[in-house]
Amino acid sequence: MNFFKYQGTGNDFILIDDRDGQFPATDQAYVERLCHRRFGIGADGLILLQNDPDYDFKMVYFNADGAEGSMCGNGGRCIVRFAHDLGLFERETRFLAVDGEHTAVVLGDDISLKMTNVTGIGDRDGLTFLNTGSPHVVQFIDDLESFDVVAEGRAIRYSSTFQPGGTNANFAQVIDDHTVFVRTYERGVEDETYSCGTGVTAVALVAHQQLTMPDPVSIQTIGGNLRVSFSPESDGRFTAIHLIGPAKRVYEGVLTI
Ligand SMILES: N[C@@H](CCC[C@H](N)C(=O)O)C(=O)O
C-alpha cells in the first residue's frame, strides 16, 4: 500500500488514498506504529481519503496515538492538497469530515479551508474554552518563547475540568495589533506540535473577542504563518471562518510494516 507525507506549517501527516476501503482503520496500534517517529514513518497524525457519495471525498483523521480524532485544521488543508494532487477537483472542493461539511479553495501554495461555525467562547473554571471542530483552551502569555508548553499544556489537557475527553491547550503572545504567536499542546499527540489549525483558529477568535483584534488575524507558529478570517455575529457566534496557509507534499513511499 502506498502512503504520502504532507505537512501544513510543520503539522505533519501520513495521507492514504483509501478509496478502495482496504486500510485497517480499526487497528489503533497499527496507526500508532505508522505515526511513531522511531519505529514508523513519523507523523502527528494519519488521514484517510475515502469515497463519499455526496462529496468530492471524505476525511478520516487519526491522532498519532492511533485513535480517531476530532477535526484537524492543518490536516484538512493537507487532505485538500492531496485531493488536488490526485486530480479530484480543480480549484474548489467540498468534503466531509468528522465535524460535518467543509469547503476549500486552492490559492497557489495556500489552501483556504472553511471551518465549522463556532457557537461561542466560554469559561471553564477560569480558562477560556471553545470548540472549533476540536476542543481548545486559549491562554495569553507574555513570554511565550521561554514558556513550558508541554508541562502547562499537559496539566490543562488532563485537568478534571475537561474530563473525560480532555482538551488541546494553546498559549498565545500578542506580537502587534493584528498578529499573534501561538504554541499548542495537542491532545492525541500528547506533545507540543509545530502548529495546530483548529488551535490557531481558536486563538484568532479569542483575540478578536477579548483583545478587539480585527479580522483577519495573522498567526505565527513554530512551523510557519497562517491567517484566520471570520465574521463575528451579534449573538457571540462566529461564522465564515477560514483557515488560510500552505500545505505541501513532502514525499511518498510504500508501507512495509
Ligand atoms: N493538529 C490538529 C488538531 C487535531 C485535533 C486534536 N489533536 C484532537 O483530536 O484533539 C489541527 O491542525 O487542528
The ligand as an SDF file (V2000), in Angstrom:
LIG
                    3D

 13 12  0  0  0  0  0  0  0  0999 V2000
   -3.4790   19.2620   14.5370 N   0  0  0  0  0  0  0  0  0  0  0  0
   -4.8710   19.4650   14.5030 C   0  0  0  0  0  0  0  0  0  0  0  0
   -5.6700   19.2370   15.7170 C   0  0  0  0  0  0  0  0  0  0  0  0
   -6.1390   17.8200   15.7660 C   0  0  0  0  0  0  0  0  0  0  0  0
   -7.1450   17.5180   16.7830 C   0  0  0  0  0  0  0  0  0  0  0  0
   -6.5980   17.1910   18.0850 C   0  0  0  0  0  0  0  0  0  0  0  0
   -5.2940   16.7290   18.2450 N   0  0  0  0  0  0  0  0  0  0  0  0
   -7.6430   16.3980   18.8580 C   0  0  0  0  0  0  0  0  0  0  0  0
   -8.1310   15.3360   18.4450 O   0  0  0  0  0  0  0  0  0  0  0  0
   -7.9770   16.9110   19.8880 O   0  0  0  0  0  0  0  0  0  0  0  0
   -5.2550   20.7420   13.8130 C   0  0  0  0  0  0  0  0  0  0  0  0
   -4.4850   21.1950   12.9640 O   0  0  0  0  0  0  0  0  0  0  0  0
   -6.3430   21.2300   14.0440 O   0  0  0  0  0  0  0  0  0  0  0  0
  1  2  1  0
  2  3  1  0
  2 11  1  0
  3  4  1  0
  4  5  1  0
  5  6  1  0
  6  7  1  0
  6  8  1  0
  8  9  2  0
  8 10  1  0
 11 12  2  0
 11 13  1  0
M  END
$$$$
